[in-house]
């Protein structure tokens, strides 16, 4: 049995949200890049790079300082101790797989919406429709691929992220 508490779970949730946010950024990137190329007055590629860099730094800080944020959020971080048969990396792997399932369903729904869009505008040539939806289709396919990878490799990814988080510290398990 592994003992855990609300503090540990909140740290895992904060890190899972940071990972989910990074995935949202990566999935939206193809659409924004294509839109910035096709429209004047939109973001330039340099501005997009700066924006995404800032967002990645914020998510990295959220990941790194999840324990500080959890401490601020909880009045007594060590209260509410409970025992579980699952260790922390298994819990985190479940969270990663849950994020993957969420994104897989989102990709399927977006794919259906894009298919419906192409059917509604059937009078327009298929090449024009596909050209206008190229960024959305690329984002949808990227989301589906990433989500399947998260579902199938959630536990392994959790172990890698756990090792990265605690690299160089002693006494962590």
Secondary structure, 3 states (H helix, E strand, C coil): CEEECHHHHHHHHHHHHHHHHHHHHHHHHHHHHHHHHHCCCCCCHHHHHHHHHHHHHHHHHHHHCHHHHHHHHCCCCCCCCEEECCCHHHHHHHHHHHHHHHHHHHHHHHHHHHHHHHHHCCCCCHHHHHHHCHHHHHHHHHHHHHHHHHHHHHHHHHHHHHHHHCCCCCCCC
